[in-house]
């Protein structure tokens, strides 16, 4: 087996530093998209392989999480289309230029409270999210659960920012109506 070059070792170190901290968030998003733990694991693995393949096009210090979610969403779309036998495919080479559209500051994941509580979602809320139509669910998850900006979501999903705002508004309203009983059971009174 050949020994790794200095550049290859550096690539692996950079990849681990930039990408690996986002594995849990990627799995949670993949699980929401696929609704199946095994499919979610496969989707994350596929995303990691593609991210490593295109890592030379990623600019260190930019928003790695947004870059990964874009790859993950594109992989999900491609897998869905393959299963549906639709002829159109997302071009993975697009990933190599995506980093230019996201120059946001690095996300800080050191907040202990955020780490402890962000993945805790009550079953009723989780079920309500799962019942949303996919377009609305995706935008609500990316914005309200993962904390991406409208611009980042628009770039990830390749849709205008106005569409993102509309889907988010409609998705939140659908959630609100689904969770009204849930809120009343826990003592919240509607205005």
Number of C-alpha atoms within 10 A of each C-alpha: 3 4 7 9 9 8 9 11 12 12 15 13 12 15 19 12 12 18 18 14 13 16 15 12 18 25 20 19 23 24 18 19 21 16 13 12 14 11 16 21 17 14 25 27 16 15 23 21 12 17 22 16 11 15 19 12 15 21 13 15 13 18 19 26 21 26 22 23 24 21 24 26 21 21 21 22 16 19 15 14 15 13 9 9 9 10 8 10 14 15 10 13 9 11 21 16 12 17 18 12 12 18 14 13 10 14 14 6 10 8 8 8 8 10 11 9 9 11 13 9 11 9 9 12 14 12 13 17 23 16 14 18 11 14 13 21 23 23 26 24 19 20 17 12 15 19 13 19 14 19 15 23 23 18 18 23 17 11 12 13 16 12 13 23 15 13 18 23 15 15 22 19 12 18 19 14 11 18 17 13 12 14 13 11 10 8 9 11 9 7 3
